[in-house]
């Protein structure tokens, strides 16, 4: 497998003094970022096309990414075993436009066991920070494994940079299920992503573009729409702080 189409849905549920929740349908692709194809006619790894995933958008500063090379270098810096295979779960650019709140790098060993995940988080201010999700010894990750990371990056302007994330990854041949639980005392947010796994084809990409046109604009529009609803509910807006100097933490 070098690429799959992953239609699904994402949910967010805010806990604490101001409750809020929403659910939206999304379309992701899962691909081997080190493969050279062949790719469907309407999908490209660079250049113009209906859908594309370009290394410049991943791994490192936005627009200056190095893709899988960055991932392998950062894993070595953290003392992780040399990965046998990498996969990237992301929403592709559509007609050149795209915005991904979070991408996931899935890191496998030679026995096809998931050893760690890098959650690459982007905010609407143009900042990026990644969280390395792994056990201390990089043991295999199962559906029961809960991985923790301190929150140090500004995402929602209605949530403080405090508390921790708790990650769960349930990935099998048919589905991908990801749960991110941000806990800051009685405040926080639970976010989930659930997708199917199907062959990546031009037909699937075309139908997704017809079903949800202008996907990147839609994503940003929905983010701002939810922010407006939170503001109307009385949530306090927190100005953007200086982002962390390190690219990745755990």
C-alpha positions as CSV (number, residue, x, y, z in Angstrom):
1,X,0.0,0.0,0.0
2,X,1.4,3.4,-1.0
3,X,-1.8,5.5,-0.7
4,X,-5.4,5.3,0.5
5,X,-8.4,7.5,0.5
6,X,-9.8,8.0,4.1
7,X,-13.2,9.6,4.3
8,X,-14.5,10.2,7.8
9,X,-15.6,12.6,10.4
10,X,-14.1,14.7,13.2
11,X,-15.7,15.8,16.4
12,X,-14.8,18.3,19.1
13,X,-16.4,18.6,22.5
14,X,-15.4,21.3,24.9
15,X,-15.6,20.6,28.6
16,X,-15.7,23.0,31.5
17,X,-17.7,26.2,32.2
18,X,-18.7,26.8,28.6
19,X,-19.8,23.7,26.8
20,X,-19.6,23.4,23.0
21,X,-19.5,20.6,20.5
22,X,-19.5,20.0,16.7
23,X,-19.0,17.3,14.2
24,X,-18.0,17.6,10.5
25,X,-17.2,15.2,7.6
26,X,-13.7,15.3,6.3
27,X,-11.6,13.6,3.6
28,X,-8.0,12.5,4.3
29,X,-5.4,10.6,2.4
30,X,-2.9,8.1,3.9
31,X,0.2,7.7,1.9
32,X,3.8,6.5,2.0
33,X,5.7,9.8,1.6
34,X,8.8,8.1,0.4
35,X,7.1,6.2,-2.4
36,X,7.4,7.4,-6.0
37,X,4.0,6.2,-7.2
38,X,2.2,5.3,-9.4
39,X,-0.4,7.8,-8.3
40,X,-4.0,8.3,-9.6
41,X,-4.4,10.7,-12.5
42,X,-6.0,13.5,-10.3
43,X,-3.4,13.2,-7.5
44,X,0.2,14.5,-7.4
45,X,3.0,14.8,-5.0
46,X,3.9,18.3,-6.3
47,X,2.8,20.6,-9.1
48,X,-0.7,21.4,-10.1
49,X,-3.6,18.9,-9.9
50,X,-7.0,18.4,-8.4
51,X,-5.4,17.0,-5.3
52,X,-1.8,17.0,-4.1
53,X,0.4,16.4,-1.1
54,X,3.7,18.4,-1.3
55,X,6.6,17.8,1.0
56,X,7.1,21.5,1.5
57,X,3.9,21.5,3.6
58,X,5.1,18.9,6.1
59,X,8.0,18.4,8.4
60,X,9.6,21.6,9.5
61,X,8.5,25.2,9.1
62,X,5.3,25.7,7.0
63,X,6.1,26.1,3.4
64,X,9.7,25.1,4.0
65,X,9.1,21.5,5.0
66,X,11.4,18.5,4.3
67,X,8.7,15.8,4.6
68,X,9.9,12.3,5.6
69,X,13.6,13.4,5.9
70,X,12.6,15.7,8.7
71,X,10.7,13.0,10.5
72,X,13.6,10.5,10.3
73,X,16.0,13.2,11.6
74,X,13.8,14.1,14.5
75,X,13.2,10.5,15.5
76,X,17.0,9.9,15.6
77,X,17.4,13.0,17.8
78,X,14.9,11.5,20.3
79,X,16.6,8.1,20.3
80,X,13.8,6.3,18.4
81,X,14.6,3.0,16.6
82,X,15.1,3.4,12.8
83,X,11.7,3.2,11.3
84,X,11.0,0.7,8.6
85,X,8.1,2.6,7.1
86,X,6.4,6.0,7.5
87,X,2.9,7.0,6.6
88,X,1.4,10.5,6.4
89,X,-2.3,11.0,7.3
90,X,-3.4,14.4,5.9
91,X,-6.0,16.4,4.0
92,X,-4.5,17.0,0.5
93,X,-4.4,20.4,-1.1
94,X,-7.4,20.9,-3.5
95,X,-6.6,23.0,-6.5
96,X,-3.5,24.3,-4.7
97,X,-5.2,25.4,-1.5
98,X,-5.1,23.7,1.8
99,X,-5.2,24.0,5.6
100,X,-4.6,21.2,8.0
101,X,-5.3,21.7,11.7
102,X,-3.3,18.5,12.4
103,X,-1.4,15.9,10.3
104,X,-0.3,12.6,11.6
105,X,3.0,10.8,10.8
106,X,2.6,7.1,11.6
107,X,5.9,5.3,12.3
108,X,6.2,1.5,11.9
109,X,8.9,-1.0,12.6
110,X,9.8,-4.0,10.4
111,X,7.1,-6.1,12.0
112,X,4.4,-3.6,11.0
113,X,3.9,-2.5,14.5
114,X,3.1,1.1,15.2
115,X,6.0,2.5,17.3
116,X,5.2,6.2,17.5
117,X,3.1,9.0,16.0
118,X,4.1,12.6,15.3
119,X,1.1,14.9,15.6
120,X,1.9,18.0,13.5
121,X,-0.3,20.8,14.7
122,X,-1.0,24.0,12.7
123,X,-2.9,27.0,14.0
124,X,-4.6,29.8,12.1
125,X,-1.8,32.2,12.9
126,X,0.6,30.4,10.6
127,X,2.5,28.6,13.5
128,X,3.3,24.9,13.8
129,X,4.4,22.6,16.5
130,X,4.6,18.8,16.6
131,X,4.1,16.4,19.4
132,X,6.0,13.0,19.5
133,X,3.6,10.4,20.8
134,X,5.5,7.4,22.1
135,X,6.1,5.3,25.2
136,X,9.5,5.9,26.9
137,X,11.0,2.9,25.2
138,X,9.1,3.2,22.0
139,X,7.0,0.1,22.7
140,X,4.3,-0.9,20.2
141,X,1.2,1.3,20.3
142,X,-2.1,-0.6,20.6
143,X,-5.7,0.7,20.9
144,X,-5.3,0.5,24.7
145,X,-2.2,2.6,24.8
146,X,-2.6,6.2,26.2
147,X,0.2,8.6,25.4
148,X,0.7,11.9,27.2
149,X,2.3,15.2,26.2
150,X,2.4,18.6,27.8
151,X,0.5,21.2,25.9
152,X,2.9,24.0,25.0
153,X,1.5,25.3,21.7
154,X,-1.3,27.9,21.1
155,X,-4.1,26.4,19.0
156,X,-7.5,27.7,20.1
157,X,-7.6,31.3,21.3
158,X,-10.2,30.2,23.8
159,X,-8.0,27.6,25.5
160,X,-5.0,28.3,27.7
161,X,-1.6,26.9,27.0
162,X,-1.8,24.6,30.1
163,X,-2.5,21.0,31.0
164,X,-1.7,18.0,28.9
165,X,-2.8,16.0,25.9
166,X,-3.8,12.3,26.1
167,X,-3.6,10.5,22.7
168,X,-5.1,7.2,21.7
169,X,-4.5,5.6,18.2
170,X,-6.6,2.6,17.0
171,X,-5.4,1.8,13.5
172,X,-6.4,-1.4,11.7
173,X,-6.8,-2.6,8.1
174,X,-10.3,-1.1,7.8
175,X,-10.4,2.1,9.9
176,X,-8.3,4.8,11.6
177,X,-9.5,6.1,15.0
178,X,-7.7,8.9,16.8
179,X,-8.7,10.5,20.1
180,X,-7.0,13.6,21.5
181,X,-8.1,14.6,25.0
182,X,-6.8,17.9,26.3
183,X,-7.2,18.2,30.0
184,X,-6.6,21.4,32.0
185,X,-8.3,20.8,35.4
186,X,-12.0,21.0,34.7
187,X,-11.4,22.7,31.3
188,X,-10.3,21.1,28.0
189,X,-11.4,19.6,24.7
190,X,-11.9,16.1,23.4
191,X,-11.2,15.8,19.7
192,X,-11.7,12.6,17.6
193,X,-11.0,11.6,14.0
194,X,-12.5,8.4,12.6
195,X,-12.0,7.4,8.9
196,X,-12.4,4.5,6.7
197,X,-9.5,3.2,4.5
198,X,-10.2,2.7,0.8
199,X,-8.1,2.6,-2.4
200,X,-7.0,6.1,-3.5
201,X,-8.5,6.8,-6.9
202,X,-9.2,9.7,-9.2
203,X,-12.9,8.9,-8.8
204,X,-12.8,9.1,-5.0
205,X,-11.0,12.4,-5.1
206,X,-13.3,13.9,-7.7
207,X,-16.4,12.8,-5.8
208,X,-14.9,14.3,-2.6
209,X,-14.3,17.6,-4.3
210,X,-17.9,17.6,-5.6
211,X,-19.3,16.6,-2.3
212,X,-17.3,19.2,-0.3
213,X,-16.1,21.8,-2.7
214,X,-13.5,24.5,-1.6
215,X,-12.5,22.2,1.2
216,X,-9.6,24.4,2.5
217,X,-11.8,27.5,2.6
218,X,-14.5,25.4,4.2
219,X,-12.1,24.2,6.9
220,X,-11.0,27.7,7.8
221,X,-14.6,29.0,7.6
222,X,-15.8,26.3,10.0
223,X,-13.0,27.2,12.4
224,X,-14.0,30.8,12.4
225,X,-17.7,30.0,12.7
226,X,-17.1,27.8,15.8
227,X,-14.9,30.6,17.3
228,X,-17.8,33.1,16.8
229,X,-20.2,30.8,18.5
230,X,-17.8,30.4,21.5
231,X,-17.4,34.2,21.7
232,X,-21.2,34.6,21.7
233,X,-21.3,32.1,24.6
234,X,-19.0,34.2,26.6
235,X,-15.6,32.5,26.1
236,X,-12.7,34.8,26.7
237,X,-10.3,35.4,23.7
238,X,-6.6,34.8,24.5
239,X,-4.1,36.7,22.4
240,X,-1.5,34.6,20.4
241,X,1.7,34.2,22.5
242,X,5.2,33.6,21.1
243,X,5.2,30.0,19.7
244,X,7.7,27.5,21.2
245,X,11.2,27.6,19.8
246,X,11.5,23.9,19.4
247,X,9.8,22.2,16.4
248,X,8.8,19.1,18.3
249,X,8.3,18.0,21.9
250,X,7.0,14.9,23.8
